[in-house]
Amino acid sequence: MPWLELSLTVRAEQQPRVEEALDDIGALSITLQDADAETPDEQAIFEPGVGELPLWPTITLNALFEAETDRRGLSEALSELLPWLEPDHMQFRDVADEDWERAWMDQFKPMVFGRRLWIYPWNIEPPADEDIVVVRLDPGLAFGSGTHPTTALCLAWLDGQDLAGKTVTDFGCGSGILAIAALKLGAASAIGVDNDPQAITASADNAERNEVADRLALFLPDELEAEPSDIFIANILAGPLGELAPTFAKAAKPGAPFAISGILKGQQDELLQRYAEWFDELRVDTQEDWVRISGRRARTR
C-alpha cells in the first residue's frame, strides 16, 4: 500500500514534544535522522521511543500516515498542538511501496558478518554453499538491515557464539534480523521484543521468508512472559539500555552470554558501571563511532 510521509526538522530540545504530537495525530511510524548530515550515507536512522534522548543537535522526523490521510487536517492539528511550528516547515510527499522496495534493492547488497553469516536482500539469490549461513531480509518499515555498525557488531558477535540448541532473546528486534540470524546459526528458539507494532509485523514477515517462523515468538514489552534465555542480545539506544539493565538481567540465565549495542563512543563507561551489578567478563568492541558491550550474566547475583 502507498503511504503519506510528513517530514519536520527541529532542534534537539523540541524533538520529544514534536514526536509526541505526531504520535497523538496518528503517525504509524516515526523515524529520526541527523538533519546536518552532509550525505545520505551519514544519515543514521533510529526509531527511539517518545521522550528518549536524541543523538543530534538538529533532527529530521519522518512520520508515515495512511495515503488517504488529509494533509490540511494534519497541518491544522499540528498547528494546534505546536503553535510555534511554521506551516512551511512541514513537508509532505507520497511514498509508494515500490519506492521502499527500490531503495532496499538499490542500497543493500549481500554482506558477511563473522566467519559464515551472510545477509542477503530478498531479491538476490544466494549461492548453494553449505559452509555459509544466509538470512534473507526485507526490513520493511523497521530498523535493522546490517548496514549500520550497531547491527553489524551484533551480527558478528552472534556468529561467534555456540548457539546450537540454545534459546535466544532479542530485545528491540526491529526487522527481526538478530533473532532470525541466531535461529539460522543453530538456536533452537528465539524471542523478539519491540515496542513498535510495525517491527513485530516486519519480524514476522522476515521469519516466514527464512522459514523459522515456528521457532520465533514475538512480543510487545508489556506482553512478554518468558523464561530466562541462554543468550541475550539488545540493539537499542544507550538511555534505554541503562534503564532496562535489571530487566535484561532477569531475561538471561546465570552464565548466559549477552551483548548490547546502540551505544556511541563515550557512553560506554556509564553502562559498564551499570551492568557490572549483574554481568561479568565485560568487554568493549567498537566499529566506527559505535560500541558493543558483551559479557556473561553473573551466576551469583
N, C-alpha and C positions, 0 to 999 in steps of 0.2 A: 504494500500500500504506500501511497505518497505521504509526505509529511510537510508541515509548515515549520520553518526554523526562524526563531526570533533571536537576534544577537544584540547584546548590550556590552559596552566597555565602561568599566567603573574603576574607582580607586579601591585598594585592598580593604580599607576600613568600611566601604559601602557594600562589599560583597555579601556578607551574611544577610543583611536586610533585603537586598535585591533577590538573592536566591530564595529567601523565604516568600517574597512576593510572587515570584514566578511559580513556586510550588502552590501558593494559595489560588492562583488563577488557572491551575490545572495542567502545568507542564508535565509531560510524560517522561522526559529525561532532561537533565541539566548537566552540561559538561563545562569545565573551566579550562581556559587556555591563557598562556602568557601573552598578553597583548603587546608587549615590547619585543618579542622575538623577531629577529630580522628575516628569518627564512622559515618555511613550513616545517623543515626538519627539526628546528629548535622548539617548536610549539608542542611541548609535552601537554598531554590531556589527562585530566583527572575527573572523577565523579565523587568528590567527598560529600559527606552528609551536611545538612544545613547547620551552619554555625561553626564548622571546623575551620581551623586556621588556613588561610590561603597561602600560596607559596610565592607570589609575585606582587610587586607594588601596584601594577595595573593589570586588570583581569578582564578578559572577554568571556562572558557567559553565553552559551548557546543552548537555547531551550527548544525542545521539539513539542509540537502540538499536532493534533489530527489535521489533515489537509483542509477540511471544510471549516475550521475554526475562523471566526470573524476577526479580521485584523484590527478593524476600528474598535471593536469591543475589547480586544486585548490591550490596545493602546490606552483606551479610556480607563480600563480597570487598573492598569499600572500607574497611570497619572494620579488616580485617587489614592493608591497605596503609597506612591513615591512622588509627592508633589514637586520635588526638586529635579526630577528626571525630565530632561528636554525631549519632546516627541521626535526630534530629528536624530536623537541618539539611538532610536530603535530601528533596527534593520531587519526586514523580513525577506525570506527567499523560500521558494518552493524546492523541496528535496524529493526526488523520485527514488524509488527503490533501486533502480539501475544505477543511480549516482553513487549509492553506498557500495554496490557491487563493483562498479568500475574502479572506485577508489581503492577497494580491497585488492582487486586483481592487478591494478597498476603499481601499487606500493609494495605489496608483500610478496616476497619470493621465498622459496624453501630455505630454512635456517637450521643450523645444527647447534645443539647445546650439550656440553659434556662429550662423552665418548660416542654415544649412539642415538641420542634422542633428536629427531627431526620434526619441525613444524612445517606442514605443507598447507598452502591455501587450498580450498576445496576444489578449485578449478584446474589444478595441476596434478597429474597422476604420478605418484611416487614409483620408484623402481622396485622390482621384485627382488628384495635383498633381505635375507633372514638375519643379517648382522645389524640391521638398524631398526629402530622403533619409530613409527610415524604417527603423528597426531594430525588429523585433517581438521582445519579450522575455518570458521566463518564467524567473526566476532559480533556481527550484527550491530546493535547499538550499545554493546557493553565493552568496558575496558579490558584489554588483555589479549595481545597478539604475539608477544615475544619480541617485538621490536624495541620496546622500552627497556632500559637497563635493569629496572627492578624486576620485571618479569623474567628477563634473561638470567639474572642472578638466581632466581628461584628455580628455574628450569634446570640450570646447570647443577644446582645443589641436589635436586631430586634425582638426576641422572647418576649421582654418586652414592645414592643410598641403596641399601638392601631392602627392597620393597616387597619381595616375594611373600605372598600370603598375608601381608600387613593391612591394617586399617589406617586410613589417612583422613585428616580433617583439613580442608582448605577454607580459611576464613577470609571473606572478601573475594569470592570466586570469580566475579566478573563474567568473562566469556566461558569459564569452566576449564581454562587451559591447564592449570596446575593439577586439578583433581583428575582430569582426563589423562594427562601425561603420567601421573602416578599409576593409574589403572593400566595404561598401556605398558608401563615398565614392570608390571607384575603385582601390584597391590590387589588384595582380594576385594576390597570395597573402599568407597570414599564418601565423604560428606562434604557438600559445598554449602557455604553460608554467605548470604549477601543481603544488604538492606534495600537493594533495588530490585523490584519485581522483574524489570527488564533483564537484569543479569540472570535471574533464575530461569527465565524463558530461553535466553541465549545459551546458557549452560546445558539445559535440557536438550536443545536442538543439536548442539555440538556433541553431546554424549550419544545421541541417536546416530549421528553421522559417523562416529567412531565405534559404534556397536558395543558401547559399555553402559548404556542407559540402565540396564538391570542391576548394575553394581554401584550406581551413583545416586545418593539421596540428597535432595536439595531443600534448603530451609531458609526462611527469613529468620533473623536473630531471635525474635521472641517466640518462634515456633520450635526452636531447637531443643530436642530432648534425646541425648545420645550418650553412650558410654564413652569414657576417655579413649583416645586413639593411640595407635602405635607410632604414628608420625603426625606432626602438626606443622602447618605452614600458613603464613598470613602475609599478604602483599597489599597493604592499605597505606596509611599515612602515619607519620610519627606521633601526632597527637592521639589518635585513637589507639595506636599500639601501646602507648603508655597507660591510657585509661583501662584498656582491656587486658592488661597483663594478668590480673588474678583470674579472669575468665579463661584465658588461654592456659593457665596453669592447671585448671580443673579439666580442661579438654584434652590434656596429654597424660598418658600413663607414666608412672615413675620410670625414669631411664629413657623415655621416648626422645628421639632426635627431633629438633624443631628448628625452624628458620623463619625470620621475619624480615620484610623489606618494605620499600616505600619511604626510605629514610635518606634524607640529604646529608652529605658530609657536614659535620658539625653538630648533628642532632644525636649521634650515636652514644656519646658519653652518658647523657641523662638516661637513655634507655638501657644501657649496660648496667647502670646502678640499680635501676628499677627492676630489671629482670633477674638480677643476681639473687633476689629474695626467693625465687622459685626455680631457677635454672642454673646448671653448672656448665663447665667447659665452654664458656662463652668466647666466641671469636668474631672478628670483623673482616669482611671481604668487601671490596669496592669495585665498581665499574663506572667510569666517568665520574660524575658528581654524586653517585648514589651508593648506598651502603646496604649490605645484608648482614644481619646478626644471626648466628647459629649456635647451637649447643645442645644440651640434653636436659630434660625435666629432672630435677633433683629427686633422689629416691627417698630422702628422709624429711622433706619439708614441703 
